[in-house]
Amino acid sequence: MTARYGDSDVKLVDFNYFAFHTPFSKMVQKSFMALILADIELNYSEVKQNPSKARYDASLMEKLAANQFKNDAATLSMLVKIFESQWKDQCERSLLLAK
């Protein structure tokens, strides 16, 4: 993310809440999981240089790295299972008005 957003060290944990504008809640979930996947990929490269910077489970990062951090259906399903509570805490509330 630093290449895209400058020299600041932006991480997913820097945000308390996410609100997406979309007509379908499934798209919101996919978008949020894509953010998590991008953050895991960034953290994976950081951990290679400094293992103490790990924010995610090492086995999860290795599994995703073996899949080249592809954002496919299998990856989405795995991330939804692992990060369901974070999804509910940080995103799902923004969809309540649409339901």
C-alpha positions as CSV (number, residue, x, y, z in Angstrom):
1,M,0.0,0.0,0.0
2,T,2.9,2.4,0.5
3,A,3.6,2.6,-3.2
4,R,0.0,3.7,-3.9
5,Y,-0.4,6.0,-0.9
6,G,3.0,7.5,-0.5
7,D,5.5,7.0,2.3
8,S,3.1,6.5,5.1
9,D,2.8,3.1,6.6
10,V,-0.9,2.4,6.2
11,K,-2.3,-0.8,7.7
12,L,-5.8,-2.2,8.0
13,V,-5.6,-1.9,11.8
14,D,-5.3,1.9,11.4
15,F,-9.0,2.0,10.5
16,N,-11.9,1.4,13.0
17,Y,-14.7,1.3,10.5
18,F,-15.4,0.8,6.8
19,A,-18.4,2.0,4.8
20,F,-18.8,0.9,1.2
21,H,-21.3,2.3,-1.2
22,T,-22.7,-0.6,-3.2
23,P,-26.1,-2.1,-4.1
24,F,-25.2,-5.6,-2.9
25,S,-24.0,-6.6,0.5
26,K,-22.0,-9.5,-1.0
27,M,-19.9,-7.0,-3.0
28,V,-19.1,-5.2,0.3
29,Q,-17.9,-8.4,1.9
30,K,-15.7,-9.2,-1.2
31,S,-14.3,-5.7,-1.1
32,F,-13.5,-5.9,2.6
33,M,-11.8,-9.3,2.2
34,A,-9.8,-7.8,-0.7
35,L,-8.6,-5.1,1.6
36,I,-7.6,-7.8,4.2
37,L,-5.8,-9.8,1.5
38,A,-3.9,-6.8,0.3
39,D,-2.9,-6.0,3.9
40,I,-1.8,-9.6,4.4
41,E,0.3,-9.5,1.3
42,L,1.9,-6.2,2.5
43,N,2.6,-7.7,5.9
44,Y,4.1,-10.8,4.3
45,S,6.7,-8.7,2.5
46,E,7.4,-6.8,5.8
47,V,7.8,-10.0,7.8
48,K,10.4,-11.3,5.4
49,Q,12.6,-8.3,6.4
50,N,11.6,-8.2,10.0
51,P,9.7,-11.2,11.5
52,S,8.7,-9.1,14.6
53,K,6.3,-7.1,12.4
54,A,3.9,-10.0,11.9
55,R,0.2,-9.0,12.2
56,Y,-1.2,-12.2,10.8
57,D,-0.7,-15.9,11.4
58,A,2.4,-17.2,9.7
59,S,0.6,-20.3,8.3
60,L,-2.1,-18.2,6.8
61,M,0.4,-15.9,5.1
62,E,2.4,-18.9,3.7
63,K,-0.8,-20.5,2.4
64,L,-1.8,-17.3,0.6
65,A,1.7,-16.7,-0.7
66,A,1.7,-20.2,-2.1
67,N,-1.4,-19.2,-4.0
68,Q,0.3,-15.9,-5.1
69,F,-2.2,-13.9,-3.1
70,K,-4.9,-14.5,-5.7
71,N,-8.3,-13.1,-4.9
72,D,-10.3,-16.1,-6.0
73,A,-13.4,-17.9,-4.6
74,A,-11.3,-20.3,-2.5
75,T,-9.3,-17.4,-0.9
76,L,-12.5,-15.4,-0.3
77,S,-14.1,-18.4,1.4
78,M,-11.1,-19.0,3.6
79,L,-10.8,-15.3,4.6
80,V,-14.6,-15.0,5.3
81,K,-14.3,-17.9,7.8
82,I,-11.2,-16.5,9.5
83,F,-12.2,-12.8,9.6
84,E,-15.9,-13.1,10.1
85,S,-15.9,-11.3,13.5
86,Q,-13.8,-8.4,12.1
87,W,-16.2,-8.2,9.1
88,K,-19.2,-8.0,11.5
89,D,-17.5,-5.4,13.7
90,Q,-16.1,-3.1,11.0
91,C,-18.5,-3.4,8.1
92,E,-21.8,-5.2,8.5
93,R,-23.4,-2.4,10.6
94,S,-23.1,-0.1,7.6
95,L,-25.5,-2.5,5.7
96,L,-28.3,-2.5,8.2
97,L,-30.2,0.4,6.6
98,A,-30.2,-1.4,3.3
99,K,-31.7,-4.6,4.7
